[in-house]
């Protein structure tokens, strides 16, 4: 079986579909592409992913088959059908996906430039303007934002046509995407079955990443395959662990239901091991945003002896700590707190928050900086309270 890298697969797909009516999009064919199934759909051809030594590979024969299938598909650009979502559409259908792209561009324009539509402001962005889009959105903005996005590894935007009342696509292309969705749903249903006992479950709860790919295990089978971590590596430096130390022998310490771990999570500032985590929790912690709001997340971060000793948490989590107690300035005379503030730690330790508000004034976006000294004080107090709660809980258990 000739296995090739995702990069070469994308290059090959591009060559095979060059000049064909359907714009092929050699998008990412690794990692998250196989999160809900062992296959990806290129057009209506299913291509399986193979993971070896933490690297994804694809069968060259499958890529060639998919590319040749796309290149041979006849498209009549004058035979069009409605591209709007169907009343029965649920989840992530291609029609809903395109509609969401349009709405997001309209939302971004409305946020940046305000709403100038007649009637209630801001409008709900459902009434089409002269471009067939909501509020002040333009087709150029849609192409800039989503021109490279793909559905079933094809680019839908070049095939969309505004009739003056609705968006339309070629009938053959709509049929291709419908078939791709049906096939993908079948594979997703199969991927939601426990690979050991065959029970059907929630793919997002049961499916997790491993060195050999994604594996679906129900809670009972997961508990039989891995054991609970009891903190035997606390105080141990990550770099001192033997290469054959296997986190997948343990359950993820952060997941609420049993899930097999994949990594030894550790503090990058101090180097101490915090515990075994699954790929999803490892990514979530690494991103930082809102991680500390998860049950058990603060205690997990303080599994690092360095953070406990210094009364701190890694910088990427400090904006969320500050938001727990610090009140950001409102926008002009607006009495509502700014929604969804996003903070970034500066080089001097201060945090710069980017804020926005729907209050109809001249400016909808602004920034506020929390000084480094204030950040240190808030983080230190937060950690002290967490450690005190930990001590109280231990005393209650002893009693």
C-alpha positions in Angstrom: 0.0 0.0 0.0 1.7 3.2 -1.2 1.3 5.6 1.8 2.0 9.3 1.2 2.2 12.4 3.4 -0.8 14.8 3.6 1.4 17.5 2.0 2.1 15.3 -1.0 -1.5 14.2 -1.1 -2.6 17.8 -1.3 -0.1 18.5 -4.1 -1.2 15.4 -6.0 -4.9 16.3 -5.7 -4.2 19.8 -6.9 -2.4 18.4 -10.0 -5.2 15.9 -10.8 -8.0 18.5 -10.6 -6.2 21.4 -12.4 -8.6 23.1 -14.7 -11.6 21.1 -13.6 -15.0 22.8 -13.1 -15.1 22.1 -9.4 -12.3 24.0 -7.6 -10.5 21.5 -5.5 -9.1 22.6 -2.2 -6.1 20.5 -0.9 -6.9 21.4 2.7 -5.5 20.0 5.9 -5.6 16.1 5.8 -4.1 15.4 9.2 -5.0 15.3 12.9 -8.4 16.9 13.3 -9.5 15.8 9.9 -10.0 12.3 11.3 -11.4 13.4 14.7 -15.0 12.2 14.0 -14.2 9.4 11.5 -11.3 7.3 10.2 -12.0 8.8 6.7 -12.2 12.2 5.1 -14.4 12.9 2.1 -12.8 14.3 -1.1 -15.8 15.1 -3.1 -17.9 11.9 -2.6 -14.9 9.6 -2.3 -13.9 8.4 1.2 -10.1 8.5 1.9 -8.9 6.7 5.0 -6.1 8.1 7.2 -3.4 6.0 8.7 -1.3 7.2 11.7 2.2 5.7 12.2 4.6 7.1 14.8 2.4 10.1 15.4 2.4 11.0 11.6 -0.6 10.8 9.4 -0.4 9.1 6.0 -2.9 8.5 3.2 -3.1 5.8 0.5 -1.9 7.3 -2.8 -4.5 5.2 -4.7 -7.3 6.7 -2.8 -6.1 10.2 -3.5 -5.8 9.5 -7.2 -9.3 8.0 -7.3 -10.7 11.0 -5.6 -8.9 13.5 -7.8 -9.9 11.7 -11.0 -13.5 11.5 -9.8 -13.6 15.3 -9.2 -12.0 16.0 -12.6 -14.5 13.9 -14.5 -17.6 15.3 -12.9 -19.8 17.1 -15.4 -21.0 20.5 -14.2 -23.7 22.6 -16.0 -23.2 26.2 -14.7 -26.7 27.1 -15.9 -28.5 24.3 -14.1 -28.8 25.8 -10.6 -30.5 24.9 -7.4 -31.3 26.7 -4.1 -28.2 26.7 -1.8 -30.2 27.9 1.3 -30.5 25.6 4.3 -33.3 23.0 4.1 -35.9 23.0 6.9 -34.6 19.5 7.9 -30.9 20.6 8.1 -29.3 19.9 11.4 -25.7 20.1 12.5 -23.0 21.0 10.0 -24.5 20.6 6.6 -22.9 22.3 3.6 -25.8 24.6 3.2 -25.7 25.7 6.9 -21.9 26.1 6.7 -22.1 28.5 3.8 -24.9 30.4 5.5 -22.8 30.7 8.6 -19.9 32.1 6.6 -22.1 34.8 5.2 -23.5 35.6 8.6 -20.0 35.8 10.2 -18.8 38.2 7.6 -21.9 40.4 8.2 -21.3 40.1 12.0 -17.6 41.2 11.6 -18.6 44.2 9.4 -21.4 45.2 11.8 -19.0 45.0 14.8 -16.3 47.0 13.0 -18.5 49.6 11.2 -21.8 49.6 13.1 -25.2 49.0 11.6 -26.7 51.5 9.1 -29.8 49.5 8.2 -33.3 50.9 8.6 -35.3 49.9 11.6 -34.1 48.3 14.8 -30.3 48.5 15.3 -28.3 46.5 15.2 -30.3 44.5 12.7 -30.3 40.7 12.9 -28.3 40.4 9.6 -31.0 38.3 7.9 -32.2 40.9 5.4 -30.1 40.7 2.2 -28.4 43.8 0.9 -27.5 44.5 -2.8 -24.8 41.9 -2.5 -27.2 39.2 -1.2 -25.5 39.4 2.3 -26.6 40.7 5.7 -26.1 44.2 7.0 -23.0 45.9 5.4 -21.2 42.7 4.2 -19.7 42.6 0.7 -18.8 39.7 -1.6 -15.2 40.9 -1.5 -15.2 40.5 2.2 -16.6 37.0 2.0 -13.9 36.0 -0.5 -11.2 37.5 1.6 -12.4 35.7 4.7 -13.6 32.4 3.3 -12.2 32.1 -0.2 -9.8 29.4 0.8 -12.2 27.4 2.9 -13.3 24.0 1.7 -16.3 21.6 2.0 -15.5 18.0 1.1 -12.1 19.4 -0.1 -13.7 21.6 -2.7 -14.1 25.4 -2.7 -17.8 26.3 -2.9 -17.5 30.1 -3.2 -16.5 30.2 -6.9 -19.6 28.1 -7.8 -22.1 30.3 -5.9 -24.5 32.6 -7.8 -26.8 35.3 -6.5 -30.0 35.3 -8.4 -31.2 38.5 -7.0 -33.3 36.8 -4.3 -31.4 33.6 -3.3 -28.0 32.0 -3.5 -27.7 29.1 -5.9 -25.2 26.5 -6.9 -24.9 24.0 -9.8 -27.2 21.0 -9.4 -24.4 18.5 -9.9 -22.3 20.2 -7.3 -25.1 20.2 -4.7 -25.7 16.5 -5.4 -22.0 15.8 -4.9 -22.0 17.6 -1.5 -25.2 15.8 -0.5 -23.7 12.4 -1.3 -20.5 13.4 0.7 -22.6 14.3 3.7 -24.5 10.9 3.6 -21.3 9.0 3.3 -19.6 11.0 6.1 -22.6 10.4 8.4 -22.3 6.6 7.9 -18.6 6.7 8.8 -19.3 9.0 11.8 -21.9 6.5 13.0 -19.4 3.7 12.7 -16.8 5.7 14.5 -19.1 6.3 17.4 -19.2 2.6 18.3 -16.9 1.3 21.0 -14.1 -0.6 19.3 -14.2 -3.2 22.0 -17.8 -3.9 23.0 -19.6 -2.3 20.0 -21.8 -0.1 22.1 -23.0 3.1 20.4 -22.2 6.4 22.2 -21.3 10.0 21.9 -18.4 10.4 19.5 -17.1 13.5 21.3 -17.1 11.8 24.6 -15.8 8.4 23.6 -13.4 9.1 20.8 -9.8 10.2 21.7 -6.5 10.5 20.0 -3.7 8.0 20.3 -0.3 7.3 18.8 -2.0 5.0 16.3 -4.9 7.3 15.4 -8.3 8.0 17.0 -9.8 5.3 19.1 -13.4 5.0 20.3 -13.9 3.4 23.7 -16.9 3.5 26.0 -16.3 4.4 29.7 -16.4 0.8 30.9 -13.8 -0.4 28.3 -11.7 2.7 28.9 -11.6 2.0 32.6 -10.6 -1.6 31.8 -7.8 -0.4 29.5 -6.3 2.3 31.8 -6.1 3.0 35.5 -6.5 6.1 37.6 -3.4 8.3 38.2 -2.6 8.7 41.9 0.0 11.4 41.7 3.1 9.2 41.9 5.1 11.6 39.6 4.3 14.8 41.6 7.5 16.8 42.0 9.2 15.0 39.2 10.8 16.9 36.3 9.3 16.1 32.9 12.7 15.8 31.3 13.7 13.1 33.8 11.0 10.7 32.7 12.2 7.7 30.8 11.2 7.6 27.1 9.2 4.5 27.6 7.1 6.1 30.3 3.5 5.6 29.0 0.8 8.1 29.9 -1.7 6.0 28.0 -1.6 3.4 30.8 -3.6 6.0 32.8 -6.9 7.8 32.6 -7.0 11.5 31.8 -7.0 13.4 35.1 -9.1 16.2 33.6 -11.9 14.5 31.8 -15.2 14.1 33.8 -15.8 10.6 32.3 -13.1 8.0 31.7 -10.8 8.7 28.8 -7.4 7.3 28.0 -4.5 9.7 28.4 -2.0 10.4 25.7 0.5 12.9 27.1 2.3 13.7 30.4 1.1 17.3 30.9 3.8 19.4 32.5 4.5 23.1 33.4 6.6 24.7 30.7 7.7 27.4 33.1 9.0 25.1 35.9 9.2 21.7 34.2 7.2 19.7 36.8 4.9 16.9 35.7 1.2 17.7 36.4 -0.4 14.4 35.3 -1.6 12.3 32.3 -4.1 14.0 30.0 -5.8 13.2 26.8 -5.0 15.0 23.5 -8.1 17.2 23.8 -7.3 18.4 27.3 -3.7 18.9 26.4 -4.7 21.2 23.5 -7.2 23.0 25.7 -4.7 23.7 28.5 -2.1 24.8 25.9 -4.4 27.3 24.5 -5.1 28.8 27.9 -8.4 30.6 27.1 -11.1 29.8 29.7 -9.2 26.6 30.7 -9.3 27.5 34.4 -13.1 27.6 34.3 -13.2 23.8 33.9 -13.8 21.7 37.0 -10.5 20.6 38.5 -8.4 22.8 36.2 -7.0 25.1 38.9 -6.0 22.1 41.0 -4.4 20.5 38.0 -2.2 23.6 37.3 -1.2 23.7 40.9 0.1 20.2 40.6 3.3 22.0 39.5 5.5 22.5 42.6 7.0 25.6 41.1 3.7 27.3 40.6 2.6 26.4 44.1 5.8 27.7 45.6 5.7 31.0 43.7 2.0 31.5 44.0 1.3 31.8 40.3 -0.1 30.0 37.2 1.4 30.0 33.7 1.0 33.3 31.9 -1.5 32.1 29.3 -4.0 31.4 32.2 -3.5 34.8 33.9 -6.0 36.8 31.9 -8.8 34.5 33.0 -7.6 34.7 36.6 -7.7 38.5 36.4 -11.2 38.4 34.9 -12.4 36.5 38.0 -12.0 39.6 40.3 -11.0 42.6 38.2 -13.8 44.9 36.8 -13.0 46.2 33.4 -14.0 49.8 32.5 -17.3 50.1 30.7 -17.6 51.8 27.3 -18.5 55.4 27.7 -21.8 55.6 29.5 -22.7 51.9 28.9 -23.6 50.1 32.1 -23.1 46.6 30.8 -19.7 44.9 31.2 -17.9 44.3 28.0 -18.8 40.8 26.6 -16.2 38.2 25.8 -13.0 40.2 26.8 -9.8 38.7 25.4 -6.5 39.3 27.1 -2.9 38.9 26.1 0.1 39.0 28.5 2.6 41.7 27.5 6.4 41.4 27.9 6.4 43.3 31.2 3.8 41.1 32.7 0.8 43.4 32.2 -2.3 42.2 30.4 -3.8 44.0 27.5 -7.5 43.3 27.1 -9.3 43.8 23.8 -12.9 44.8 24.3 -16.0 45.6 22.3 -19.5 46.8 23.0 -22.8 47.1 21.2 -23.5 50.5 22.7 -24.3 52.8 19.7 -21.4 55.2 20.1 -18.6 56.3 17.8 -16.3 53.5 18.8 -17.2 49.8 19.4 -13.7 48.4 20.1 -11.1 49.5 22.6 -8.3 48.2 24.8 -7.6 48.3 28.6 -4.3 47.4 30.2 -4.0 45.9 33.7 -0.6 46.8 35.1 1.9 44.0 35.9 1.9 44.7 39.6 -1.9 44.4 39.7 -1.8 41.2 37.7 0.8 39.7 40.2 -1.4 40.6 43.1 -4.6 39.2 41.7 -2.9 36.0 40.6 -1.2 35.5 44.0 -4.4 36.0 45.9 -6.2 33.6 43.5 -3.6 30.9 44.1 -3.6 31.4 47.8 -7.4 30.9 47.9 -7.1 27.8 45.8 -4.4 26.3 48.1 -6.5 27.2 51.2 -9.5 25.4 49.7 -7.4 22.4 48.9 -6.2 22.3 52.5 -9.8 22.6 53.9 -10.9 19.8 51.6 -8.0 17.6 52.8 -8.9 18.3 56.5 -12.6 17.4 55.9 -11.6 14.1 54.3 -9.3 13.4 57.3 -12.1 14.2 59.7 
